[in-house]
Amino acid sequence: MKSFSTLFLSLITILTASAQDITGQWNGVLKVQGTQLRLVFHITKSGNGFSSTMDSPDQGAAGIPTTSTSFENSKLKIEVANAQIEYSGEFKDDEIIGTFKQSGYEFPMNLSRKPIEKETIKRPQEPVTPYPYHTEDVTFNNPKANITLAGTLSLPKKEGNFPAVILITGSGPQNRDEELLGHKPFLVISDYLTKNGIAVLRYDDRGIGQSKGDFKSANSADFATDVESAIAYLKTRKEINKKKIGLIGHSEGGLIAPMVASKSKDVDFIVLLAGTGIQGDQLLLLQQELIGKAAGASETDIQKTYQNNKKIFEMVGKSTDDEKLKADLKLTIKEMLKNDPTAEIPSGMSEDEFISVQVEQITSPWMLYFLRFNPSSTLEKVKCPVLAINGEKDLQVPAKVNLSAIENSLKKGGNKKITIKEFPNLNHLFQECKTGSPSEYAEIEQTFSPAALDEITKWILNQTK
C-alpha cells in the first residue's frame, strides 16, 4: 500500500508539471485608452530557468530580448528593463491572468496560447471601399527639408477641375488619417468633402507612415514648410483649381495654417478646427487645469501642478540658452520633488532618470517652440477668409477664450472675412460627448460631428463658388 501511495503522488507531480508547461508562444492584446496593441511572448526553457523574447506585431517589432523571465508556483514574471516593462501573471487553465506595467502605469492583460485578434471597434462613420470618387496615393517633395512626403489625393471625379483643401494634423506623430484611439477623423472629413465636390490632400507627418524625415527634431515652423510643399504639389495637378486651394488644420494644425496663409498668396481660405489662438504656455496651463478637474483631481493637486508648470514655463520663456535651461530645469524639478513628499516616481525608474525624462520632454524642439510661440502675431497677418470653430466641451483648447483670441487677432489685423462658431456638446475631436474629457474619446463611436462636417462643407463651398 505504501508503494502504491508513493507512485500515486509521483504521478500527480508529473501531471502537474506537465499541465504547467509555460514554454511556447503566448499571445495577448494590450488595451490602452481605446488603442489595441497585440503582444507576443516566446518562452523557452534555459538550463535551470527560463528565457523569453517579445514581439509587438502592430509596431513591426519582433524578437525583443527580455531582461529576466521567471516561473514559480504558477506565477510568471517577465521584465524588459530598458523599456521599463514588467509583465506578471498567474497560470490558470492554460491561460495566464496578469498585468502589464510600463513606466508606473498598469493595464490588465491576459495571455493565451491561441492566436488573439483585436476587438472590432465600432466606427460607423468610417467609409469603406469602393469609394464613389477617385483616390490615389501620391508623393511630393519638401525642398527646404530635403524630404519626400506621402499622402492620398481624393478627387470628386477622375477628370475635372475642383477646389481643394489640404488637411493639417494636430500635435504628435500622425498618419494621413490623423488616426488616434481607433478613430480616423481625417479619413471621415476627406470622404465627406470629396462627396461634396471638394478635392482633398491628406498626408503622413514627416517621419511617419510612408513620409520621410525626422519628426522628433521638427517644430511647428518646420511642419509649415511641409504644408507649403503640399500647396506647390497641388498647383501641378490639372484637376485642381489653383485659385481655390484652402487649408484645414486641427489643433496644432490650426496653428500652422495661419503661419502658411500669412505668407502665401496661394491660400484662398483657412478652416481652424480647435486651432490655437493663445500662446502655448498659457494654453497648456488651462488645459492641464481643465483635464485635471474632469479626471477628479483634488483642487490642492491641481493648484500644485499649475504652480509648478507655471514656474517651469516661465523659465522656458525667459531663457535664451537652451543648454543652460536644461541644467536649471534639472535643479528646479529636483527641488520640486524634494518639497513634495506625495510626488510619485514610476517604479523601476530612479529620481535622476525621471528628472532627465521630464527635462528632455520640456526642451524638445517642438515643445520649446510651442511654449514660446504666440499665434496672435501670425493671425494678425492673415487676410484670407477664416472659419474658426471649437467644441463647447473642448478641454484641450477651451472654446470661449480661444475663439475670442482668434477673432480679436484677426480683427486687429483688419480681416473682416471671419466666421466664428462654437458647437454645443462637442469635444476637442468634435465628437458629441458628455464631459469633454480625453478619456471619453475612444469610447465614443462617433468620429466627427455631422453638424460640424456640414458647417465646414457649406462654408468652403460658399468661398469657392
Residue pairs with C-beta under 8 A, 6 or more apart in sequence:
19 94
20 71
20 74
20 91
22 43
22 50
22 71
22 76
22 91
23 43
23 44
23 45
23 50
24 42
24 43
24 113
25 40
25 41
25 42
25 43
25 113
26 40
26 41
26 42
26 43
26 96
26 111
26 112
26 113
27 38
27 39
27 40
27 111
27 112
27 113
27 114
27 115
27 116
28 38
28 39
28 40
28 41
28 100
28 109
28 110
28 111
28 112
28 116
29 36
29 37
29 38
29 39
29 109
29 116
29 118
29 119
30 36
30 37
30 38
30 39
30 100
30 107
30 109
31 37
31 107
31 109
32 107
33 181
33 438
33 439
33 441
33 442
34 121
34 181
34 182
34 441
34 442
34 443
35 180
35 181
35 182
35 442
36 58
36 118
36 119
36 121
36 182
37 56
37 58
37 59
38 56
38 57
38 58
38 116
38 118
39 54
39 55
39 56
39 100
39 109
40 54
40 55
40 56
40 57
41 52
41 53
41 54
41 55
41 66
41 78
41 87
41 111
42 52
42 53
42 54
42 55
43 50
43 51
43 52
43 69
43 71
44 50
44 51
44 52
49 69
49 70
50 69
50 70
50 71
51 66
51 69
52 66
52 69
52 78
53 63
53 64
53 65
53 66
54 64
54 66
54 78
54 80
54 85
55 61
55 62
55 63
55 64
56 62
56 64
64 80
64 83
65 80
66 78
66 79
66 80
67 79
67 80
67 81
67 82
68 77
68 78
68 79
69 76
69 77
69 78
69 79
70 76
70 77
71 77
71 91
74 90
74 91
74 92
75 88
75 89
75 90
75 91
76 87
76 88
76 89
76 90
76 91
76 96
76 98
77 86
77 87
77 88
78 86
78 87
78 88
79 85
79 86
79 87
80 86
81 348
83 102
84 102
84 103
84 104
84 346
84 348
84 349
85 100
85 101
85 102
86 100
86 101
86 102
86 347
86 348
87 98
87 99
87 100
87 101
87 109
88 98
88 99
88 101
89 96
89 97
89 98
89 99
89 110
89 111
90 96
90 97
90 98
94 112
94 113
95 110
95 111
95 112
96 110
96 111
96 112
97 110
98 108
98 109
98 110
98 111
99 106
99 107
99 108
99 109
100 106
100 107
100 108
100 109
101 107
101 347
103 346
103 348
103 349
104 344
104 345
104 346
104 347
104 348
104 349
105 346
121 182
122 445
123 182
123 183
123 184
123 445
123 447
124 445
124 446
125 188
125 446
125 447
125 448
126 184
126 187
126 188
126 447
127 187
127 188
127 191
131 154
131 191
131 194
132 195
133 154
133 155
133 156
133 157
133 194
133 195
134 154
134 155
134 156
134 157
134 158
135 152
135 153
135 154
135 155
136 152
136 153
136 155
137 150
137 151
137 152
138 150
138 151
138 152
138 153
138 201
138 233
139 148
139 149
139 150
139 151
139 210
140 148
140 149
140 151
140 203
140 229
140 230
140 232
140 233
141 147
141 148
141 149
141 229
142 148
142 149
142 206
142 213
142 225
142 226
142 228
142 229
143 229
144 225
144 228
144 229
145 206
145 213
145 222
145 225
145 226
147 206
147 211
147 212
147 213
148 211
148 212
149 203
149 204
149 206
149 211
149 212
149 213
149 226
149 229
149 230
150 176
150 203
150 204
150 209
150 210
150 211
151 176
151 201
151 202
151 203
151 204
151 211
151 230
152 176
152 190
152 201
152 202
152 203
153 199
153 200
153 201
153 237
154 190
154 191
154 193
154 194
154 199
154 200
154 201
154 202
155 162
155 194
155 199
155 239
156 162
156 194
156 195
156 197
156 198
156 199
159 239
160 239
161 238
161 239
161 240
161 241
162 197
162 198
162 199
162 239
162 240
162 241
163 197
163 198
163 199
163 241
163 244
163 245
163 246
163 268
163 460
163 464
164 198
164 199
164 200
164 201
164 234
164 240
164 241
164 244
164 245
164 246
165 193
165 198
165 199
165 200
165 201
165 245
165 246
165 247
165 248
165 271
165 460
166 200
166 201
166 202
166 227
166 230
166 231
166 234
166 245
166 246
166 247
166 248
167 176
167 178
167 186
167 189
167 190
167 200
167 201
167 202
167 248
167 249
167 250
167 253
168 223
168 227
168 247
168 248
168 249
168 250
168 253
168 254
168 256
168 257
169 178
169 186
169 205
169 250
169 252
169 253
170 178
170 250
170 251
170 252
170 253
171 251
171 252
171 366
171 370
172 180
173 205
173 207
173 208
173 215
174 180
174 204
174 205
174 208
175 204
175 205
175 208
175 209
176 186
176 202
176 203
176 204
176 209
177 184
177 185
177 186
177 187
177 202
178 184
178 185
178 186
178 202
178 250
180 441
181 441
181 442
182 442
183 429
183 441
183 442
183 447
184 447
185 250
185 429
185 430
185 447
185 448
186 202
186 250
187 202
188 447
188 448
188 453
189 200
189 248
189 448
189 453
189 456
190 200
190 202
192 453
192 457
193 200
193 456
193 457
193 460
194 200
196 457
196 461
197 461
198 457
198 460
198 461
198 464
199 239
199 240
201 230
201 233
201 234
203 211
203 226
203 230
204 210
204 211
205 211
205 215
205 223
205 226
206 212
206 213
206 214
206 215
206 218
206 222
206 223
206 226
207 213
207 214
207 215
207 216
207 218
208 215
216 364
216 365
216 366
217 365
218 365
218 366
219 365
219 366
219 368
219 369
219 370
220 252
220 255
220 256
220 259
220 366
220 369
220 370
220 373
221 259
221 369
223 252
223 256
224 256
224 259
224 260
227 247
227 256
227 257
227 260
228 260
228 264
231 245
231 260
231 264
231 266
231 267
234 240
234 242
234 245
235 242
235 245
235 266
241 464
242 266
243 268
244 268
244 463
244 464
245 266
245 267
245 268
246 267
246 268
246 269
246 270
246 271
246 460
246 463
246 464
247 257
247 260
247 261
247 267
247 269
247 270
247 271
248 257
248 270
248 271
248 273
248 456
249 255
249 256
249 257
249 270
249 271
249 272
249 273
249 275
250 273
250 274
250 275
251 273
251 274
251 275
251 276
251 396
251 397
251 428
252 276
252 370
253 273
253 275
254 272
254 273
254 274
254 275
254 276
254 388
255 275
255 276
255 373
255 375
257 267
257 270
257 271
257 272
257 275
258 270
258 272
258 275
258 375
258 378
258 379
258 381
258 382
258 386
259 378
260 267
261 267
261 270
261 382
261 384
262 378
262 379
262 381
262 382
263 381
267 384
268 384
268 385
268 463
268 464
269 384
269 385
269 386
269 387
269 460
269 463
269 464
270 382
270 384
270 385
270 386
270 387
271 386
271 387
271 388
271 389
271 456
271 459
271 460
272 386
272 387
272 388
272 389
272 406
273 389
273 430
273 456
274 389
274 390
274 391
274 394
274 396
274 397
274 402
274 428
274 430
275 375
275 388
275 397
275 406
276 283
276 375
276 397
276 402
277 375
277 376
277 379
277 388
277 402
277 403
277 404
277 405
277 406
277 409
278 286
278 374
278 375
278 376
278 401
278 402
278 405
279 371
279 372
279 373
279 374
279 375
279 376
280 370
280 371
280 372
280 373
281 313
281 314
281 316
281 317
281 371
281 372
283 397
283 402
284 309
284 313
284 371
285 306
285 309
285 310
285 313
286 398
286 401
287 395
287 396
287 397
287 398
288 305
288 306
288 309
289 302
289 306
290 395
290 398
291 395
291 396
291 437
291 438
292 301
292 302
292 305
293 302
294 395
294 435
294 436
294 437
294 439
295 437
295 439
297 305
304 340
308 336
311 332
312 329
312 332
312 333
312 362
313 371
315 325
315 328
315 329
315 332
316 325
316 362
316 363
316 368
316 371
316 372
317 371
317 372
319 325
319 328
322 363
322 368
325 363
326 359
326 363
329 358
329 359
329 362
329 363
330 355
330 356
330 359
333 355
333 358
333 359
334 351
334 355
336 343
337 343
337 345
337 351
337 355
345 351
345 354
346 354
349 357
361 367
362 368
375 405
375 406
375 409
376 405
376 408
376 409
376 412
377 409
379 406
379 409
379 410
379 413
380 409
380 410
380 412
380 413
381 413
382 410
382 413
382 415
383 413
383 414
383 415
384 417
385 417
385 418
385 419
385 463
386 406
386 410
386 415
386 417
386 418
386 419
387 419
387 421
387 455
387 456
387 459
387 460
388 403
388 406
388 407
388 418
388 419
388 420
388 421
389 420
389 421
389 422
389 423
389 430
389 452
389 455
389 456
390 397
390 399
390 402
390 403
390 421
390 422
390 423
390 426
391 399
391 422
391 423
391 425
391 426
391 427
391 428
391 430
391 431
391 433
391 436
391 449
392 399
392 422
392 423
392 424
392 425
392 426
393 425
393 426
393 427
393 433
393 435
393 436
394 402
394 426
394 427
394 428
394 436
395 427
395 428
395 436
395 437
395 438
396 428
396 438
397 428
399 422
400 422
403 420
403 422
406 420
407 418
407 420
410 418
411 418
419 459
421 455
423 430
423 449
423 451
423 452
423 455
425 432
425 433
426 432
426 433
426 449
426 452
427 433
427 436
427 437
427 440
427 441
428 436
428 438
428 441
429 441
429 447
429 448
430 448
430 449
430 452
431 440
431 441
431 444
431 446
431 447
431 448
431 449
432 444
432 446
432 449
433 440
433 444
434 440
